[in-house]
Amino acid sequence: MQWETVIGLEIHAQLATNTKIFSGSSTTFGAEPNTQASLIDLAMPGTLPVLNEEAVRMACMFGLAVDAHIAEHNIFARKNYFYPDLPKGYQTSQMDDPIVGLGHLDIALEDGSIKRVGITRAHLEEDAGKSLHEDFSGMTGIDLNRAGTPLLEIVSEPELSNAKEAVAYAKAIHTLVRYLNICDGNMAEGSFRCDCNVSVRPKGQTTLGTRTEIKNVNSFRFIERSINHEIQRQIELIEDGGKVTQETRLYDPNKDETRSMRSKEEANDYRYFPCPDLLPVHIPRDMLENLRTQLPELPTQKRERFEAAFGLSTYDASVLSASREMADYFEVVEKICQDAKLATNWVMGELSSLLNKENLDISQSPVSAEHLGGMLLRIKDNTISGKIAKMVFEAMAAGEGDADQIIEQRGLKQVTDSGAIEAMLDEVLAANAEQVEQYRVSDENKRGKMFGFFVGQAMRASKGKANPQQVNELLKQKLDQ
Amino acid sequence: MALERCDVEKLAHLARLGLNDAQIGSSTASLNAVLDMINAMQAVNTDGIAPLANPLEASQRLRPDTVTESNHRDDYQALAPAVENGLYLVPKVID
């Protein structure tokens, strides 16, 4: 049987506020346990929540960026469940009237095509604390520093049809929230995590199959692997005559499998009701219009501009616009060297592999955009060849200065004086007289490889500094004499 | 719709309330009285009336995003039955 997959993602983005959503406690990561848990966060009787205006602003920015409906009023609700890292016995969240309504986001797929993914809603809620299950004499330790940290839960429509698309969508949201400066996107610290809803159905069937939810996946690689594993598990289960149960599952990266967490049936009985402690939140229309003017150039707009202005492919343009820092870096390099293709090749090639190797972010790049742009100028004006440029790049990465200083200090300036090149070529040919004879009596199809030999000898003799094009031309003339 | 004893038992479990047999009986009766009242209210025509989230004609006041709380962990933990290394200790929970 042919199967098709339906995936929807729920992404929790931790909003980059200074304080919690309902209290004035700091949200700084990594503080000593419970030093950032105030009476409100501890749910002491008599305390009341007061909503953080910055969390509201950030949610609205997201809504505007995904072209969503933002209603004049949104309402907080209580989601009731019992767990010790949730001191109130309910999570303050939003149910019927979320702050951000239906919107959409265009994502670039690997084949270069664009897919529009619906965003059902995005709502504000508070995070829970952390349970530590190490041995405290048979007890569980609770750290409530994270309790009350503002989250934006972004829910997609079930419109993603495989794991790769799900990852592309998650990355696009990740890029977007960082462009908007509303979330630091740090997945290792849990600032951006993902629940994946996965179901399968026979190809052509219109009703959805029973779905399972993989909870709290915290890397793009694990999103892809856990979804692929879950698709396989569901298909095998159904083909063996079984039935998928609606449940929450956890992905275990060590075993590369998902396993059941708890029966969703009971846990899902959240008994939502409007929170009487919080009034409806009013979003004034003029505030929205004002925020709209503060939106930065968004990743999709930037990608489209890179394609149109620089003639880049959709893929190259989406890699270069994947983060604001990357895009800014590229634009500085391009502006200096005035050659988008060359800038693209170097930023996506040598620079990216250097950053990967050193495990650095572009903002920590040992080679500044100004230095890279300056070096590319020297390729363009024939001061150095592409090959020598790699040496110069390494030297810049090692902190030896800018391209001009390195070229000067190391004497790497390309030789373009044709007289000098000719004299050097004469020596090379004289030293390889036998090969020259062979070349001259060979037929055309064998000459290519032999010609390469002479080029190699010539470049070696010049220590790579002779202009390769001139070497090629002059060598051809001399051999054909 | 009337609540059965088993519904109340389930709700009590979800809310982690330890009700004894007599309390389950009386809770079932009083919750059903509330439901009866809600049933009576269903008769009111509410066409065109927006659902009410809060009876106050006001909207939520917002707070500037500034840290106003300081660390009082020692004071708060003095009230807790068990603490260790700054953590509140609770009976073991495994998810």
Interface residues (C-beta under 8 A of the other chain):
Chain A: T17 N18 T19 S23 G24 S25 S26 E32 P33 N34 T35 Q36 A37 S38 L39 L42 V50 L51 N52 E53 E54 A55 V56 H73 I75 N80 Y81 F82 Y83 P84 G89 D96 D97 S131 L132 H133 F136 G138 M139 T140 G141 I142 D143 L144 M261 R262 E266 D269 R271 P274 P276 L278 L279 P280 V281 H282
Chain B: K10 L14 A15 R16 P51 A53 N54 L56 A58 S59 Q60 R61 L62 R63 P64 D65 T66 V67 T68 E69 N71 H72 R73 Y76 Q77 A82 E84 N85 G86 L87 Y88 L89 V90 P91 K92 V93 I94 D95
